[in-house]
């Protein structure tokens, strides 16, 4: 009896503690957003959220309005779904809403990289220097020569023979490989065998890298959520080891034309004494961040053009005009042209089509950790108390990109949606009579905004530009419907289709 009471007491305390951890006692306090814990203790709504983020958030919005807190795998996340109030989230001080905590946990779990304090500064300073302005001139040139090497090599020398392929795999493959070579460098031309053999090695090495990358890409949604089966985990471990070697410092240093973007970041880390094995892992992070989104986006862009002849015609005319202005012409046997960054600044119609493509197919989920109790102030004057230790998130794809008030007929591709009648870039979009500042958010916003964004915009334009001037291309079945989006990737950036679409292409001249 003497022992029984303390034992019962210990069990009681453990039980209450367990229930507390499972979130059973959490109640909505006055001033807080509606709370929806879901039926399953601790897990809450995570299964539905994982299955289809879009549908889940839509259902919650209908039930609770545009601000609510849900339980997802032990975390309480407040979703803000009023785009007019996004400024309160994006501009909140980093002392209250912090992005780095997520980024650091994610890069360690997903890429094995152990973050250092200086990461953010190094990444942003290198990106500002080398992925925009004059830096972008250099990157455009590098991308250009790699695209030409890959695209022109893939067609038969018999010019009138059609080549068939899946449009998704073709676009992703070419854009991934050219992007990788432009950033991580080429096999040196001076090596044994000369220029032709070096180009051949670039093609074959980047091809191997792409196929391994796709395997990682397909495991990524489960990896990001931490729900891999043992077999998948084994495959992830194998692929990580492969990439830590394939894009290692040593391999990179053996190359020519390494981009300053990658070089400067690696050098800054070396100077800070970061171990080489950890820098190798960071290079894998860079490979992932730089190549996981642009390829899928290039597929959607080409597909939308193929399905919208009026858009294809307008852009083809624009591209032909820009080429003509520079006095260049593609001729049989002499296909190389010099497509510069400056030429790509003269294509407002293509710019609008790129923006429209990203509106329809890029769906990042922006998350922050709440570091201090805070008050969320909405644009219409409402205020909500948000608890320290929780998280906050916005999902612009649903609340901005597909909002019919901001973008009428939101599911349709309209290549000129981001153009004013006078041909200039359109930036005025409205909701409830108010101007919406964040009217398209494929790059995220605030501290987590894609630091590379000018470069991929350029890459997409270069790829389409070259496809149009070099090739005739068409869908095998012109009536084929645009495939559905694979919503399991929602929140991760550019989305992918549930299936590929067959097309054929051949040289235009
Ligand atoms: C269509 C192509 C692309 C899209 C839609 C895109 C979008 C995004 C988004 C939404 C984020 C923020 C992710 C978050 O909040 O967690 C991000 C991060 C990032 N992006 Fe991009 N991106 C693209 C291409 C690129 C390219 C080509 C590069 C580099 C050359 C790049 C470099 C990065 C890096 C390094 C980060 C991590 C930033 C950090 O951790 O602070 N992205 N991107």
Boltz pocket constraint, residues with backbone or C-beta under 6 A from the ligand:
constraints:
  - pocket:
      binder: B
      contacts: [[A, 103], [A, 123], [A, 131], [A, 286], [A, 289], [A, 290], [A, 291], [A, 293], [A, 294], [A, 297], [A, 362], [A, 364], [A, 365], [A, 366], [A, 367], [A, 441], [A, 442], [A, 443], [A, 444], [A, 447], [A, 448], [A, 449], [A, 450], [A, 451], [A, 452], [A, 453], [A, 455], [A, 456], [A, 493], [A, 494]]
      max_distance: 6.0
